[in-house]
Amino acid sequence: MDLNELRLELDEIDAELADLFIRRMALSAQIAEYKLTTGTPVQDSTRERKVVRRFEDRTGELFAPYVPYFCRGLFDASKAFQRDYMKEKMEDENG
């Protein structure tokens, strides 16, 4: 494969990742709703460590060292979204 073909394949994967990201963030909204009603904090370090370990196990030895970089972005985006979502909900309720 030449560089253009490889990049086209990356573009296809990126499109799939974007769809998965949307699904993940939609679930984050549901999780934020739960956390808001139960008073559960947004940050859950234990859960994050478990997710990273599962990713590392699934990706194998070659890519495992890079999993934390990938997961950190996902976690940061999800937590930021949950905080914003919860803040907006609380402001709506408090008028």
C-alpha positions in Angstrom: 0.0 0.0 0.0 1.2 3.5 -0.7 0.8 6.4 1.7 -2.4 7.7 0.2 -4.1 4.3 0.5 -2.9 4.0 4.1 -4.3 7.4 4.9 -7.6 6.5 3.3 -7.8 3.5 5.5 -7.0 5.8 8.5 -9.8 8.1 7.4 -12.3 5.2 7.4 -11.1 4.2 10.9 -11.4 7.8 12.1 -15.0 7.9 10.8 -15.8 4.7 12.8 -14.1 6.2 15.9 -16.2 9.4 15.5 -19.3 7.3 15.6 -18.1 5.4 18.6 -17.2 8.6 20.3 -20.7 9.9 19.8 -22.1 6.7 21.3 -19.7 7.0 24.2 -20.6 10.6 24.9 -24.3 9.9 24.7 -23.8 7.2 27.4 -21.8 9.8 29.4 -24.9 12.0 29.5 -26.9 9.1 31.0 -24.1 8.5 33.5 -24.1 12.2 34.4 -27.9 11.9 35.0 -27.3 9.0 37.4 -24.5 10.7 39.2 -26.5 13.9 39.5 -29.4 12.1 41.1 -27.3 9.9 43.4 -24.6 12.5 44.3 -21.9 10.3 42.9 -18.7 12.2 41.9 -17.7 12.5 38.3 -14.2 11.2 39.0 -13.9 7.4 39.4 -10.2 6.5 39.4 -10.8 2.9 40.1 -13.1 2.6 37.1 -10.5 4.4 34.9 -7.7 2.0 36.0 -9.9 -1.0 35.2 -10.7 0.4 31.7 -7.1 1.0 31.0 -6.2 -2.5 32.1 -8.9 -4.0 29.8 -7.6 -1.9 26.9 -4.0 -3.0 27.5 -5.0 -6.7 27.7 -7.0 -6.3 24.5 -4.3 -4.4 22.5 -1.4 -6.6 23.3 2.2 -6.0 24.2 3.1 -3.8 21.2 0.4 -1.2 21.8 -0.3 -1.5 25.5 2.2 1.3 26.5 0.2 3.8 24.4 -3.2 2.8 25.8 -3.0 5.3 28.7 -2.6 8.2 26.3 -5.7 7.1 24.3 -7.7 6.5 27.4 -6.7 9.7 29.1 -8.3 11.7 26.2 -11.5 9.7 26.4 -11.7 10.0 30.2 -10.9 13.8 30.1 -13.6 14.4 27.4 -16.2 12.3 29.2 -15.5 13.9 32.6 -15.6 17.5 31.1 -18.8 16.7 29.4 -20.4 15.2 32.5 -19.4 18.2 34.6 -20.8 20.6 32.0 -23.9 18.5 31.6 -24.5 18.4 35.4 -23.8 22.1 35.8 -26.3 23.0 33.1 -28.9 20.6 34.6 -28.4 22.2 38.1 -28.7 25.7 36.7 -31.9 24.8 34.9 -33.4 23.4 38.1 -32.4 26.3 40.1 -33.6 28.8 37.5 
